[in-house]
């Protein structure tokens, strides 16, 4: 439905998908990139070790999704409203610094 324009798409989804393409947990099955083994092939998993099993490009497009791991390849968490996942960390490091120039 997202491809039909019926659901919102994250503006920076390409940057998020690029992070996934460089991740050692990435698996390609039938030409589709997944966060670990596809979910239906491995429904019981530890997302920090096995990935979430989602197709990475579709997950990156979803504004409500987050990467299951942080930059240290540990389980991502939310602390004081701030997410530690790879996507959020890379978005914060890429944001321009206010007041500089």
Wavefront OBJ file of the C-alpha trace (Angstrom):
o trace
v 0.000 0.000 0.000
v 2.987 2.278 0.611
v 4.061 1.839 -3.011
v 0.614 2.996 -4.121
v 0.990 6.178 -2.085
v -1.654 5.149 0.448
v 0.769 5.049 3.394
v 3.396 7.627 4.412
v 7.025 7.226 3.335
v 9.992 8.340 5.436
v 11.737 11.255 3.686
v 15.247 9.930 4.419
v 14.456 6.293 3.669
v 17.330 5.988 1.185
v 19.879 6.886 3.885
v 18.289 4.353 6.219
v 18.327 1.639 3.531
v 21.999 2.431 2.841
v 22.809 1.722 6.505
v 21.064 -1.654 6.114
v 22.970 -2.524 2.946
v 26.260 -2.136 4.863
v 25.113 -4.163 7.875
v 26.719 -7.590 8.458
v 23.288 -9.025 9.411
v 21.909 -8.265 5.932
v 20.778 -11.321 3.981
v 19.696 -11.385 0.325
v 17.068 -13.959 -0.644
v 15.545 -14.047 -4.134
v 16.922 -10.585 -4.879
v 15.403 -8.986 -1.761
v 17.560 -7.590 1.047
v 16.442 -8.596 4.569
v 17.457 -7.674 8.107
v 18.735 -11.156 8.939
v 17.020 -14.325 7.796
v 13.521 -13.577 6.432
v 10.959 -13.613 9.254
v 8.846 -16.484 7.893
v 11.925 -18.726 7.735
v 12.837 -17.925 11.350
v 9.890 -16.586 13.379
v 11.555 -17.078 16.793
v 14.576 -14.791 17.026
v 16.584 -12.322 19.056
v 16.494 -9.155 16.916
v 19.868 -7.949 18.235
v 21.523 -11.192 17.107
v 19.354 -12.427 14.238
v 17.884 -9.166 12.866
v 14.148 -8.588 12.638
v 13.613 -10.503 9.378
v 11.954 -7.582 7.577
v 12.712 -6.583 3.985
v 15.149 -3.703 4.563
v 13.906 -1.330 1.857
v 10.276 -1.593 2.970
v 11.240 -1.231 6.624
v 13.366 1.838 5.789
v 10.388 3.473 4.028
v 8.123 3.123 7.081
v 8.316 6.296 9.219
v 7.427 4.368 12.396
v 10.119 1.663 12.096
v 13.552 1.563 13.725
v 16.649 -0.586 13.236
v 16.775 -3.369 15.866
v 20.461 -2.707 16.713
v 22.702 0.195 17.637
v 26.131 1.127 16.262
v 27.771 -1.439 18.593
v 25.489 -4.188 17.243
v 23.669 -4.428 20.559
v 19.915 -4.197 21.027
v 18.706 -0.655 20.329
v 16.845 1.082 23.132
v 14.970 4.306 23.743
v 16.363 6.428 26.574
v 14.592 9.645 27.593
v 12.756 9.672 24.260
v 15.967 9.280 22.257
v 16.450 6.112 20.185
v 19.892 4.477 20.024
v 19.294 2.523 16.793
v 21.672 2.776 13.836
v 19.172 4.799 11.802
v 18.526 7.412 14.489
v 22.228 7.676 15.350
v 23.182 8.240 11.705
v 20.365 10.790 11.285
v 21.603 12.731 14.322
v 25.229 12.686 13.157
v 24.216 13.838 9.659
v 22.059 16.727 10.924
v 23.709 20.154 10.565
v 24.804 21.765 13.789
v 22.644 24.731 14.755
v 24.453 28.004 15.205
v 27.491 26.981 13.181
v 28.396 28.573 9.960
l 1 2 3 4 5 6 7 8 9 10 11 12 13 14 15 16 17 18 19 20 21 22 23 24 25 26 27 28 29 30 31 32 33 34 35 36 37 38 39 40 41 42 43 44 45 46 47 48 49 50 51 52 53 54 55 56 57 58 59 60 61 62 63 64 65 66 67 68 69 70 71 72 73 74 75 76 77 78 79 80 81 82 83 84 85 86 87 88 89 90 91 92 93 94 95 96 97 98 99 100 101
